[in-house]
Amino acid sequence: MRIGAGIALIVAGAIIAFAVRDTSDTLNLTALGIIIMLGGGAGIWLSYRLANRRRRSETAVIDPEVEKQYRTEPPHQVADEPIDVTPTHLRGDDKGLR
């Protein structure tokens, strides 16, 4: 049962439980509708659990030697001199040019 079928069962159960006004000595439509809604909720829960179960046999392990080839370290020094990031119109030097 997929999620759509579970939602359809919930809707059908709600219609039977709350919208149908028929009296019968042998069948309680309110109880029947609630049972159908619970079945739809259980179907949604079950489809969620089956779709999202963990697959423990498919764990990927990276070889440490391969990982070492692709490991990068940041450089120790980025630039030889500090970089001025002040906007040119706010600099105090001549016309903002260097």
Buried (B, 14 or more C-beta within 10 A) or exposed (E): BEBEEBBBBBEBBBBBBEEEEEEEEEEEBEEBBBBBBEBBBEBBEEBEEEEEEEEEEEEEEEEEEEEEEEEEEEEEEEEEEEEEEEEEEEEEEEEEEE
